[in-house]
Amino acid sequence: MHPLSTGDPLRLGPYRLLGVLGVGGMGKVYLGRDQRGTPVAVKVLRPELAHDAEMAQRFLREAQAARAVTGKGVARVLGAQTEGGRQWIASEFLAGPTLDEAVERFGPLPEAAVRVLCAALARTLADIHTAGLVHRDIKPPNIVLTSGGPRVIDFGIARPEHGLTLTSAGEAPATPGYGAPEQVLGRRTGPAGDVFALGAVLAYAASGRRAFEGGHVAAVQYEVVHGEPELGSVPEGLRGLVQQCLAKDPAARPTPEAVVQVLAPPRRSELPWRRGPVADEIARREADARQLAEIPGLPDEAGAGPSRRRVLRAVAAGGTVLAAGGGAAVWWALRGGGSAGPQPWEARPLSTYTQNTVPEPLWGPVDAAAAEAPMMRVVRDLLVVAAPGGALHAYGVTDGKRRWTSPPAATAAGVLSTPDDGQLLTAAPDGSLLAVGATDGKRAWQVRGAAAARLLARDDDSVYVLTRDGSIRAVDPDAHTVRWTVACPVGAEKHALGAAVVAQRLVLHGSDGKLAALEKERGRTVWGPKEQGGRALTPAVADGTVYVGGRSLTAYGAADGARKWSQPVNGEHGSGAPTVRGGVLYLADGTDLSVRRASDGTEEWTLPLDGLALSTAPPVVVGHGVWVASTGREQDTVAAVDTRGGSVAWSYTPGTRGDWHLATADNRVFLLQAGTLTAMPVF
């Protein structure tokens, strides 16, 4: 990245520009941020090309094409100006490696991961084609792997499906090795051309080698038109589909919808962007992007640009980030590779501790002015707490100082965050779904008609709420509309309901002890209700399995509700909700901390906690410790248990009474009780 120089704009529309990410033939791509501090990529047409009718038309067409596709598999366009003044396109800032960079660095993806990846890309192609467009440049550098899945970028040469594909003099008709034969020959290219490119991408992701190779561009293009693809390194289970996609005759290639069906991944397949080295790299780049967008001391007034020293210092602390500016991807590579590093606000775990001696808090207790039904959520470097009067208070995780207070909201309904942690979701007093900015607490948007009494869960597609009349409702946070509403299949007395999302299912554990699962797409009940017993508890989910406490500890298959195993519990009133980590389940069972194997529920070890009644909330597991709250006869306690020896490390007993609420992030455990907030170290 380079600092802004003479002639560079300081602001375009609502976006404050911070630096130059890259320069291309049509213009520059800048790093910018909006008023909430969210990073964006802004592509600007070169001033000298603004009067070139053909280039201006191409820039306009790129903006229109990118805006026309509304699926989640593309880089979302946030704004554009294509007439008058400087022409620019602002889009999401995608923090993550491109597919070619991921394969080069970490090697070919396993077959199951390739199936997941390419099925997602095929769905995105279907969205592009539904919008009446043909992308015409699907290739690994135009596929960004993000925590929300793969995103397709660069609509610079996209065309309406009915349009011709003839190029102007000097323009490359297609990326060598990925453009279809008809595209190489300058003929009309339809959706089947994108399927050909998808086949070449699939081959590369699975083998690390291109399907068509040659000593120079002409040789590669000749192989595309006349030769056969090299698929010897592609797993046999994928080879047949790749060959179909790479058929010379467009009519012989499958549709994207057919590709999705053929590529159905095995059950419990891991998403490569959610776990493993690629996921670690994505997480590192997301942290770097947030840090770069939050450079302190950048004024918003025109004419007061960031200093070169401040920007470069912040960049040096950042890393490698990819920007998708509605056009060509640009690498911001100022630091070498390596594994994901810590967050800049992360605490250092204790190397040693003295048993039965409570260490000094990292900070606190501080007066959090918590509401009667307190709730906590950690978002980036902020700890957000529900406050009296329906507001949210945000405290810095490093020092406990209050950063902002939100407008009034029905915070007893719960607090969630958006997938990118850019906004916090709760309910307005009238039941509307309300979003406030995570960096400033200011109201961002509102979905009226949600009638939310409680926010249950969210995923990349929806926010799931329990309505005031006891229904389950899915709200689209992007379109700001209600997707579906169905009757709740389990009891929800006093709005008590445990919920979790896993494997295309919304799993519900009701106040009547019954368990059921809804299909995420339409809300249809796909299994249950099943008699599980106990009170409404939050299910734990991992690898397509649902673990539920209550009258027994039971594991169910998320897809079909088939019971995998069930083990008895010892608590007179049943067990609490489990936490699953590393193939192990942790749960409060009466007055004991019970540790079980997730594979079959058998006991690993059990630790009695002095006859204290333990909280039914899921224990907090971090580092080598398990934190569990309890209620005593005279005072309430939080016990920190060392998993390496199955013993109590210390018990935190401040001498106050009230329910505990626990959360963890960045090597801290946050304790909220009786209106006070404390951050404790971990080990």
SULFEN-V796342 format. One record per residue. N is the residue number from 1. PSI is psi in degrees with one decimal (999 if undefined). OMEGA is omega in whole degrees, -180 to 180 (* if undefined). Layout:
n=N psi=PSI omega=OMEGA
n=N psi=PSI omega=OMEGA
//
This chain:
n=1 psi=148.8 omega=179
n=2 psi=146.9 omega=177
n=3 psi=159.9 omega=174
n=4 psi=143.4 omega=-179
n=5 psi=179.2 omega=179
n=6 psi=130.0 omega=-180
n=7 psi=-18.7 omega=177
n=8 psi=137.4 omega=177
n=9 psi=150.1 omega=176
n=10 psi=-24.8 omega=-179
n=11 psi=139.3 omega=173
n=12 psi=116.4 omega=-176
n=13 psi=-132.0 omega=-179
n=14 psi=8.0 omega=-171
n=15 psi=128.5 omega=175
n=16 psi=123.8 omega=-178
n=17 psi=137.3 omega=-176
n=18 psi=-29.0 omega=-177
n=19 psi=175.1 omega=-178
n=20 psi=120.8 omega=179
n=21 psi=-36.2 omega=-179
n=22 psi=168.0 omega=-178
n=23 psi=134.3 omega=178
n=24 psi=-172.6 omega=-177
n=25 psi=-30.7 omega=-178
n=26 psi=-25.3 omega=-177
n=27 psi=-158.8 omega=-180
n=28 psi=153.5 omega=172
n=29 psi=124.4 omega=-178
n=30 psi=150.1 omega=165
n=31 psi=128.9 omega=178
n=32 psi=178.6 omega=174
n=33 psi=151.1 omega=178
n=34 psi=-172.0 omega=-176
n=35 psi=-20.2 omega=178
n=36 psi=-1.1 omega=-179
n=37 psi=8.3 omega=180
n=38 psi=129.1 omega=180
n=39 psi=141.5 omega=178
n=40 psi=161.0 omega=174
n=41 psi=129.5 omega=-176
n=42 psi=115.8 omega=179
n=43 psi=129.2 omega=-174
n=44 psi=131.0 omega=177
n=45 psi=136.6 omega=178
n=46 psi=137.2 omega=-179
n=47 psi=-36.7 omega=-177
n=48 psi=-14.2 omega=179
n=49 psi=-7.0 omega=-176
n=50 psi=-27.3 omega=-179
n=51 psi=3.3 omega=174
n=52 psi=108.8 omega=-173
n=53 psi=-40.5 omega=-178
n=54 psi=-44.4 omega=-179
n=55 psi=-39.6 omega=178
n=56 psi=-38.5 omega=179
n=57 psi=-38.4 omega=179
n=58 psi=-40.7 omega=178
n=59 psi=-42.6 omega=178
n=60 psi=-42.8 omega=-179
n=61 psi=-36.9 omega=178
n=62 psi=-44.9 omega=179
n=63 psi=-42.9 omega=-179
n=64 psi=-41.5 omega=-179
n=65 psi=-46.2 omega=-178
n=66 psi=-35.9 omega=180
n=67 psi=-26.7 omega=-175
n=68 psi=-26.3 omega=-177
n=69 psi=117.7 omega=-175
n=70 psi=2.7 omega=180
n=71 psi=161.1 omega=-177
n=72 psi=-4.1 omega=-178
n=73 psi=8.7 omega=179
n=74 psi=160.7 omega=175
n=75 psi=118.9 omega=-174
n=76 psi=129.6 omega=175
n=77 psi=128.1 omega=-177
n=78 psi=-25.1 omega=-179
n=79 psi=162.3 omega=180
n=80 psi=152.3 omega=170
n=81 psi=114.5 omega=-175
n=82 psi=4.0 omega=178
n=83 psi=133.9 omega=177
n=84 psi=135.6 omega=179
n=85 psi=-157.3 omega=177
n=86 psi=137.4 omega=178
n=87 psi=129.6 omega=-177
n=88 psi=157.7 omega=176
n=89 psi=125.9 omega=177
n=90 psi=133.5 omega=180
n=91 psi=173.1 omega=176
n=92 psi=145.8 omega=174
n=93 psi=109.3 omega=-174
n=94 psi=112.3 omega=180
n=95 psi=106.5 omega=180
n=96 psi=162.2 omega=-180
n=97 psi=151.8 omega=169
n=98 psi=164.2 omega=-177
n=99 psi=-40.5 omega=-179
n=100 psi=-37.2 omega=179
n=101 psi=-39.2 omega=180
n=102 psi=-42.8 omega=-180
n=103 psi=-41.8 omega=179
n=104 psi=-36.8 omega=-175
n=105 psi=-40.5 omega=-173
n=106 psi=-3.8 omega=179
n=107 psi=173.0 omega=-180
n=108 psi=151.2 omega=178
n=109 psi=149.1 omega=173
n=110 psi=157.8 omega=-176
n=111 psi=-44.4 omega=-179
n=112 psi=-39.3 omega=179
n=113 psi=-35.9 omega=177
n=114 psi=-40.2 omega=179
n=115 psi=-45.0 omega=180
n=116 psi=-46.2 omega=-178
n=117 psi=-52.2 omega=-174
n=118 psi=-27.5 omega=173
n=119 psi=-40.3 omega=177
n=120 psi=-41.1 omega=179
n=121 psi=-37.9 omega=179
n=122 psi=-38.5 omega=176
n=123 psi=-37.5 omega=178
n=124 psi=-41.1 omega=177
n=125 psi=-40.0 omega=178
n=126 psi=-39.9 omega=177
n=127 psi=-41.9 omega=180
n=128 psi=-44.8 omega=-179
n=129 psi=-35.0 omega=177
n=130 psi=-31.7 omega=177
n=131 psi=2.1 omega=178
n=132 psi=21.0 omega=-177
n=133 psi=158.8 omega=169
n=134 psi=126.4 omega=-174
n=135 psi=-49.2 omega=174
n=136 psi=4.4 omega=177
n=137 psi=45.3 omega=176
n=138 psi=121.8 omega=-179
n=139 psi=161.4 omega=-177
n=140 psi=-39.1 omega=179
n=141 psi=-16.1 omega=179
n=142 psi=17.0 omega=177
n=143 psi=114.5 omega=-178
n=144 psi=130.2 omega=177
n=145 psi=115.1 omega=180
n=146 psi=170.5 omega=180
n=147 psi=-20.0 omega=178
n=148 psi=3.9 omega=-180
n=149 psi=179.3 omega=-180
n=150 psi=141.7 omega=177
n=151 psi=135.2 omega=177
n=152 psi=132.1 omega=-179
n=153 psi=178.1 omega=173
n=154 psi=88.3 omega=175
n=155 psi=27.9 omega=-176
n=156 psi=-28.9 omega=179
n=157 psi=18.1 omega=176
n=158 psi=148.9 omega=-180
n=159 psi=154.0 omega=169
n=160 psi=147.8 omega=-174
n=161 psi=-30.3 omega=-177
n=162 psi=-1.8 omega=-175
n=163 psi=164.5 omega=175
n=164 psi=163.1 omega=-177
n=165 psi=12.5 omega=179
n=166 psi=138.2 omega=-176
n=167 psi=162.2 omega=177
n=168 psi=164.3 omega=-179
n=169 psi=132.8 omega=178
n=170 psi=-10.9 omega=179
n=171 psi=135.6 omega=175
n=172 psi=130.6 omega=-177
n=173 psi=-23.6 omega=-178
n=174 psi=158.0 omega=175
n=175 psi=123.7 omega=-177
n=176 psi=128.0 omega=179
n=177 psi=-12.7 omega=-179
n=178 psi=-27.8 omega=176
n=179 psi=141.1 omega=-178
n=180 psi=159.2 omega=179
n=181 psi=-43.0 omega=-179
n=182 psi=-30.3 omega=178
n=183 psi=-39.7 omega=177
n=184 psi=-37.8 omega=-178
n=185 psi=1.1 omega=177
n=186 psi=18.2 omega=180
n=187 psi=174.0 omega=179
n=188 psi=133.0 omega=-178
n=189 psi=127.3 omega=179
n=190 psi=-164.3 omega=-179
n=191 psi=-30.4 omega=-180
n=192 psi=-25.2 omega=177
n=193 psi=-37.6 omega=177
n=194 psi=-32.1 omega=178
n=195 psi=-38.3 omega=175
n=196 psi=-47.6 omega=180
n=197 psi=-37.3 omega=178
n=198 psi=-39.9 omega=177
n=199 psi=-41.3 omega=178
n=200 psi=-37.4 omega=177
n=201 psi=-42.9 omega=180
n=202 psi=-44.3 omega=179
n=203 psi=-43.0 omega=-179
n=204 psi=-44.0 omega=-178
n=205 psi=-34.7 omega=-176
n=206 psi=-25.2 omega=-173
n=207 psi=-21.0 omega=-175
n=208 psi=4.2 omega=180
n=209 psi=148.8 omega=177
n=210 psi=147.0 omega=-180
n=211 psi=-28.3 omega=180
n=212 psi=123.2 omega=-178
n=213 psi=159.6 omega=179
n=214 psi=167.1 omega=-177
n=215 psi=-21.4 omega=179
n=216 psi=174.2 omega=-173
n=217 psi=-45.1 omega=-178
n=218 psi=-37.9 omega=-180
n=219 psi=-39.8 omega=179
n=220 psi=-44.0 omega=-179
n=221 psi=-34.0 omega=177
n=222 psi=-42.1 omega=179
n=223 psi=-37.3 omega=179
n=224 psi=-42.0 omega=-176
n=225 psi=-39.2 omega=-171
n=226 psi=-22.2 omega=-174
n=227 psi=-175.1 omega=178
n=228 psi=143.5 omega=-179
n=229 psi=149.5 omega=176
n=230 psi=105.3 omega=-175
n=231 psi=18.8 omega=-177
n=232 psi=-28.5 omega=-178
n=233 psi=-1.2 omega=179
n=234 psi=131.2 omega=179
n=235 psi=143.8 omega=-176
n=236 psi=-35.0 omega=-179
n=237 psi=-16.7 omega=-180
n=238 psi=-17.5 omega=-169
n=239 psi=-41.0 omega=-178
n=240 psi=-43.4 omega=-180
n=241 psi=-39.7 omega=178
n=242 psi=-44.2 omega=180
n=243 psi=-39.0 omega=178
n=244 psi=-42.4 omega=-180
n=245 psi=-32.1 omega=-176
n=246 psi=17.3 omega=178
n=247 psi=142.0 omega=180
n=248 psi=-36.7 omega=-179
n=249 psi=118.6 omega=-179
n=250 psi=-33.8 omega=-177
n=251 psi=-20.1 omega=-178
n=252 psi=-6.7 omega=-178
n=253 psi=147.6 omega=179
n=254 psi=161.9 omega=174
n=255 psi=161.0 omega=176
n=256 psi=-37.8 omega=179
n=257 psi=-38.9 omega=178
n=258 psi=-35.8 omega=178
n=259 psi=-41.7 omega=179
n=260 psi=-43.1 omega=-179
n=261 psi=-42.9 omega=-178
n=262 psi=-33.4 omega=-175
n=263 psi=15.4 omega=180
n=264 psi=116.8 omega=-176
n=265 psi=159.7 omega=177
n=266 psi=155.3 omega=177
n=267 psi=143.3 omega=179
n=268 psi=25.7 omega=176
n=269 psi=138.1 omega=179
n=270 psi=140.1 omega=176
n=271 psi=122.7 omega=-176
n=272 psi=-21.5 omega=179
n=273 psi=3.0 omega=179
n=274 psi=-19.1 omega=-178
n=275 psi=142.7 omega=179
n=276 psi=-173.5 omega=-175
n=277 psi=-35.3 omega=178
n=278 psi=-42.2 omega=179
n=279 psi=-38.6 omega=178
n=280 psi=-40.7 omega=179
n=281 psi=-40.8 omega=178
n=282 psi=-44.9 omega=-179
n=283 psi=-41.0 omega=180
n=284 psi=-42.9 omega=-177
n=285 psi=-32.9 omega=175
n=286 psi=-43.5 omega=179
n=287 psi=-41.3 omega=178
n=288 psi=-42.1 omega=-178
n=289 psi=-42.9 omega=179
n=290 psi=-42.1 omega=-179
n=291 psi=-40.9 omega=-179
n=292 psi=-35.1 omega=-180
n=293 psi=-14.3 omega=-178
n=294 psi=27.9 omega=178
n=295 psi=123.1 omega=-177
n=296 psi=153.6 omega=171
n=297 psi=17.8 omega=177
n=298 psi=106.1 omega=-179
n=299 psi=157.0 omega=-179
n=300 psi=-8.3 omega=-178
n=301 psi=139.3 omega=176
n=302 psi=140.3 omega=178
n=303 psi=-3.7 omega=178
n=304 psi=79.5 omega=-175
n=305 psi=164.4 omega=179
n=306 psi=145.5 omega=179
n=307 psi=150.2 omega=179
n=308 psi=-41.3 omega=-177
n=309 psi=-43.6 omega=-177
n=310 psi=-43.3 omega=-179
n=311 psi=-45.8 omega=-177
n=312 psi=-33.0 omega=177
n=313 psi=-42.4 omega=179
n=314 psi=-38.6 omega=179
n=315 psi=-40.3 omega=180
n=316 psi=-29.7 omega=177
n=317 psi=-9.2 omega=-179
n=318 psi=-127.5 omega=-177
n=319 psi=-142.5 omega=-178
n=320 psi=121.4 omega=-177
n=321 psi=144.4 omega=178
n=322 psi=133.1 omega=177
n=323 psi=134.0 omega=174
n=324 psi=103.3 omega=-173
n=325 psi=37.1 omega=-177
n=326 psi=1.0 omega=-180
n=327 psi=-136.1 omega=-175
n=328 psi=142.1 omega=176
n=329 psi=143.1 omega=-177
n=330 psi=129.1 omega=178
n=331 psi=133.9 omega=171
n=332 psi=95.4 omega=-172
n=333 psi=92.1 omega=-179
n=334 psi=-0.1 omega=177
n=335 psi=147.7 omega=-179
n=336 psi=-180.0 omega=-178
n=337 psi=-158.6 omega=-178
n=338 psi=167.2 omega=-178
n=339 psi=169.0 omega=-178
n=340 psi=133.2 omega=180
n=341 psi=177.0 omega=-179
n=342 psi=159.2 omega=172
n=343 psi=148.0 omega=-179
n=344 psi=-20.0 omega=-179
n=345 psi=11.5 omega=-177
n=346 psi=140.0 omega=179
n=347 psi=163.5 omega=178
n=348 psi=126.2 omega=180
n=349 psi=157.4 omega=175
n=350 psi=132.5 omega=176
n=351 psi=-33.5 omega=177
n=352 psi=164.0 omega=174
n=353 psi=160.7 omega=177
n=354 psi=120.0 omega=-176
n=355 psi=140.7 omega=179
n=356 psi=12.4 omega=175
n=357 psi=117.8 omega=-177
n=358 psi=123.6 omega=179
n=359 psi=164.2 omega=177
n=360 psi=136.4 omega=176
n=361 psi=152.8 omega=173
n=362 psi=-35.4 omega=169
n=363 psi=162.1 omega=180
n=364 psi=-179.2 omega=2
n=365 psi=144.1 omega=175
n=366 psi=154.0 omega=179
n=367 psi=109.2 omega=-179
n=368 psi=-5.1 omega=180
n=369 psi=48.0 omega=-174
n=370 psi=153.1 omega=178
n=371 psi=171.9 omega=179
n=372 psi=-33.1 omega=176
n=373 psi=73.9 omega=-172
n=374 psi=149.0 omega=177
n=375 psi=147.6 omega=180
n=376 psi=147.9 omega=171
n=377 psi=132.2 omega=177
n=378 psi=126.3 omega=179
n=379 psi=111.6 omega=-178
n=380 psi=-119.8 omega=-178
n=381 psi=24.1 omega=-179
n=382 psi=144.9 omega=172
n=383 psi=117.2 omega=-174
n=384 psi=129.9 omega=-175
n=385 psi=138.5 omega=174
n=386 psi=136.2 omega=-174
n=387 psi=163.3 omega=177
n=388 psi=149.6 omega=180
n=389 psi=4.6 omega=175
n=390 psi=19.1 omega=177
n=391 psi=171.2 omega=172
n=392 psi=137.1 omega=174
n=393 psi=135.4 omega=178
n=394 psi=131.0 omega=180
n=395 psi=144.6 omega=177
n=396 psi=132.8 omega=-178
n=397 psi=-21.4 omega=-176
n=398 psi=-25.7 omega=-174
n=399 psi=-7.5 omega=180
n=400 psi=8.2 omega=180
n=401 psi=141.0 omega=-179
n=402 psi=133.3 omega=-179
n=403 psi=-41.4 omega=180
n=404 psi=164.4 omega=174
n=405 psi=132.0 omega=-176
n=406 psi=167.2 omega=171
n=407 psi=162.1 omega=180
n=408 psi=138.2 omega=177
n=409 psi=159.0 omega=-179
n=410 psi=72.2 omega=-172
n=411 psi=-14.1 omega=173
n=412 psi=-15.1 omega=178
n=413 psi=-11.7 omega=180
n=414 psi=163.5 omega=-180
n=415 psi=126.6 omega=174
n=416 psi=171.2 omega=174
n=417 psi=157.2 omega=176
n=418 psi=161.2 omega=-177
n=419 psi=-31.8 omega=180
n=420 psi=6.1 omega=-180
n=421 psi=18.6 omega=-179
n=422 psi=-21.2 omega=-179
n=423 psi=157.1 omega=175
n=424 psi=140.5 omega=-177
n=425 psi=133.5 omega=173
n=426 psi=-159.4 omega=179
n=427 psi=142.5 omega=174
n=428 psi=163.6 omega=180
n=429 psi=-27.4 omega=179
n=430 psi=6.2 omega=179
n=431 psi=-3.5 omega=177
n=432 psi=146.7 omega=172
n=433 psi=124.9 omega=-172
n=434 psi=134.5 omega=176
n=435 psi=133.3 omega=174
n=436 psi=150.5 omega=-179
n=437 psi=135.6 omega=-179
n=438 psi=-23.8 omega=-177
n=439 psi=-22.4 omega=-176
n=440 psi=-8.9 omega=179
n=441 psi=6.5 omega=-179
n=442 psi=145.8 omega=-178
n=443 psi=128.4 omega=-178
n=444 psi=-48.7 omega=178
n=445 psi=170.4 omega=-175
n=446 psi=135.8 omega=176
n=447 psi=104.8 omega=179
n=448 psi=150.2 omega=-179
n=449 psi=-1.9 omega=178
n=450 psi=-30.8 omega=179
n=451 psi=41.5 omega=-172
n=452 psi=125.3 omega=170
n=453 psi=-28.6 omega=179
n=454 psi=135.8 omega=173
n=455 psi=126.0 omega=-173
n=456 psi=-50.4 omega=-174
n=457 psi=169.7 omega=174
n=458 psi=158.7 omega=171
n=459 psi=-162.5 omega=-178
n=460 psi=-17.8 omega=-174
n=461 psi=-35.0 omega=-169
n=462 psi=160.1 omega=165
n=463 psi=128.6 omega=-176
n=464 psi=127.4 omega=-175
n=465 psi=152.7 omega=168
n=466 psi=124.3 omega=-176
n=467 psi=171.0 omega=-178
n=468 psi=-24.6 omega=178
n=469 psi=9.9 omega=175
n=470 psi=13.4 omega=177
n=471 psi=165.9 omega=174
n=472 psi=131.7 omega=-175
n=473 psi=137.7 omega=175
n=474 psi=127.3 omega=-178
n=475 psi=131.8 omega=177
n=476 psi=112.3 omega=-176
n=477 psi=-14.1 omega=178
n=478 psi=-48.6 omega=180
n=479 psi=-12.6 omega=180
n=480 psi=43.1 omega=-180
n=481 psi=160.5 omega=174
n=482 psi=125.5 omega=-179
n=483 psi=-46.5 omega=178
n=484 psi=160.5 omega=177
n=485 psi=130.8 omega=180
n=486 psi=161.1 omega=175
n=487 psi=142.2 omega=179
n=488 psi=124.8 omega=-175
n=489 psi=-6.2 omega=-180
n=490 psi=169.4 omega=-179
n=491 psi=145.3 omega=178
n=492 psi=50.0 omega=-179
n=493 psi=132.9 omega=-177
n=494 psi=31.0 omega=178
n=495 psi=24.4 omega=176
n=496 psi=121.7 omega=-177
n=497 psi=127.2 omega=174
n=498 psi=142.1 omega=-176
n=499 psi=150.7 omega=175
n=500 psi=151.2 omega=178
n=501 psi=130.9 omega=179
n=502 psi=138.0 omega=171
n=503 psi=52.4 omega=179
n=504 psi=23.8 omega=-180
n=505 psi=144.2 omega=168
n=506 psi=109.8 omega=-175
n=507 psi=132.2 omega=-176
n=508 psi=133.3 omega=173
n=509 psi=115.5 omega=-170
n=510 psi=170.2 omega=177
n=511 psi=-17.1 omega=176
n=512 psi=6.2 omega=179
n=513 psi=4.0 omega=-178
n=514 psi=153.2 omega=-176
n=515 psi=136.3 omega=179
n=516 psi=164.0 omega=179
n=517 psi=136.1 omega=177
n=518 psi=147.7 omega=172
n=519 psi=131.4 omega=-176
n=520 psi=-33.5 omega=-173
n=521 psi=-45.5 omega=-174
n=522 psi=-8.1 omega=180
n=523 psi=6.2 omega=-180
n=524 psi=137.8 omega=176
n=525 psi=117.8 omega=-176
n=526 psi=-23.2 omega=170
n=527 psi=158.0 omega=-177
n=528 psi=-176.3 omega=2
n=529 psi=143.6 omega=177
n=530 psi=144.4 omega=179
n=531 psi=108.9 omega=178
n=532 psi=-31.7 omega=178
n=533 psi=170.8 omega=-180
n=534 psi=-175.2 omega=179
n=535 psi=177.7 omega=179
n=536 psi=117.4 omega=-179
n=537 psi=149.6 omega=178
n=538 psi=121.8 omega=177
n=539 psi=149.7 omega=170
n=540 psi=141.8 omega=-177
n=541 psi=143.2 omega=176
n=542 psi=136.0 omega=174
n=543 psi=42.9 omega=177
n=544 psi=14.2 omega=-179
n=545 psi=143.2 omega=178
n=546 psi=126.4 omega=179
n=547 psi=125.9 omega=-175
n=548 psi=135.2 omega=175
n=549 psi=-167.8 omega=-177
n=550 psi=-133.8 omega=179
n=551 psi=-16.3 omega=174
n=552 psi=167.2 omega=171
n=553 psi=115.9 omega=-170
n=554 psi=143.8 omega=176
n=555 psi=130.5 omega=179
n=556 psi=147.5 omega=170
n=557 psi=127.1 omega=-176
n=558 psi=-36.8 omega=-174
n=559 psi=-44.6 omega=-173
n=560 psi=-3.5 omega=180
n=561 psi=9.1 omega=180
n=562 psi=133.3 omega=-180
n=563 psi=124.2 omega=-180
n=564 psi=-41.9 omega=175
n=565 psi=161.9 omega=177
n=566 psi=134.0 omega=-179
n=567 psi=144.4 omega=179
n=568 psi=157.7 omega=175
n=569 psi=164.6 omega=-173
n=570 psi=-19.9 omega=-176
n=571 psi=138.1 omega=-179
n=572 psi=-35.3 omega=-179
n=573 psi=18.6 omega=-179
n=574 psi=178.5 omega=-179
n=575 psi=173.2 omega=173
n=576 psi=-170.4 omega=179
n=577 psi=139.3 omega=-179
n=578 psi=159.9 omega=167
n=579 psi=134.6 omega=180
n=580 psi=133.0 omega=178
n=581 psi=126.9 omega=176
n=582 psi=36.9 omega=179
n=583 psi=13.7 omega=-179
n=584 psi=141.6 omega=178
n=585 psi=136.5 omega=177
n=586 psi=131.5 omega=180
n=587 psi=153.1 omega=174
n=588 psi=123.1 omega=-179
n=589 psi=91.7 omega=-175
n=590 psi=-114.7 omega=178
n=591 psi=12.6 omega=-177
n=592 psi=148.7 omega=165
n=593 psi=117.4 omega=-176
n=594 psi=132.8 omega=-180
n=595 psi=120.3 omega=-174
n=596 psi=158.3 omega=173
n=597 psi=133.2 omega=179
n=598 psi=-21.0 omega=-177
n=599 psi=-35.0 omega=-178
n=600 psi=-0.6 omega=177
n=601 psi=3.5 omega=-180
n=602 psi=154.7 omega=-173
n=603 psi=132.5 omega=170
n=604 psi=-53.6 omega=174
n=605 psi=159.4 omega=180
n=606 psi=138.0 omega=-179
n=607 psi=110.7 omega=174
n=608 psi=141.2 omega=-178
n=609 psi=60.2 omega=170
n=610 psi=35.3 omega=175
n=611 psi=13.0 omega=-180
n=612 psi=143.7 omega=177
n=613 psi=114.4 omega=-174
n=614 psi=150.0 omega=177
n=615 psi=144.9 omega=178
n=616 psi=-1.9 omega=178
n=617 psi=155.0 omega=178
n=618 psi=132.3 omega=176
n=619 psi=152.0 omega=176
n=620 psi=123.7 omega=-179
n=621 psi=122.5 omega=-180
n=622 psi=136.6 omega=-179
n=623 psi=-127.7 omega=178
n=624 psi=18.4 omega=-175
n=625 psi=152.7 omega=171
n=626 psi=128.7 omega=-178
n=627 psi=127.3 omega=-178
n=628 psi=136.1 omega=-178
n=629 psi=151.6 omega=-180
n=630 psi=161.7 omega=179
n=631 psi=122.4 omega=180
n=632 psi=-177.3 omega=-179
n=633 psi=-34.4 omega=-176
n=634 psi=-25.6 omega=-178
n=635 psi=162.3 omega=-176
n=636 psi=149.0 omega=-169
n=637 psi=150.2 omega=166
n=638 psi=122.5 omega=-180
n=639 psi=132.8 omega=173
n=640 psi=116.3 omega=-175
n=641 psi=131.4 omega=179
n=642 psi=116.3 omega=-177
n=643 psi=-17.2 omega=-179
n=644 psi=-26.4 omega=180
n=645 psi=-2.5 omega=-180
n=646 psi=36.4 omega=-178
n=647 psi=161.0 omega=179
n=648 psi=123.7 omega=176
n=649 psi=-48.1 omega=175
n=650 psi=164.6 omega=176
n=651 psi=127.0 omega=-179
n=652 psi=113.6 omega=-176
n=653 psi=93.0 omega=-175
n=654 psi=-9.4 omega=179
n=655 psi=8.6 omega=178
n=656 psi=164.9 omega=-180
n=657 psi=149.1 omega=178
n=658 psi=158.1 omega=-180
n=659 psi=142.5 omega=176
n=660 psi=147.6 omega=171
n=661 psi=125.2 omega=-172
n=662 psi=146.6 omega=173
n=663 psi=159.9 omega=180
n=664 psi=147.8 omega=174
n=665 psi=145.5 omega=170
n=666 psi=45.4 omega=177
n=667 psi=37.8 omega=173
n=668 psi=150.1 omega=168
n=669 psi=126.5 omega=-178
n=670 psi=129.3 omega=-177
n=671 psi=124.6 omega=179
n=672 psi=122.7 omega=179
n=673 psi=135.9 omega=174
n=674 psi=38.2 omega=176
n=675 psi=6.5 omega=178
n=676 psi=149.2 omega=-175
n=677 psi=131.9 omega=-177
n=678 psi=140.9 omega=175
n=679 psi=123.4 omega=-178
n=680 psi=151.0 omega=177
n=681 psi=161.6 omega=177
n=682 psi=173.1 omega=-178
n=683 psi=999 omega=*
//
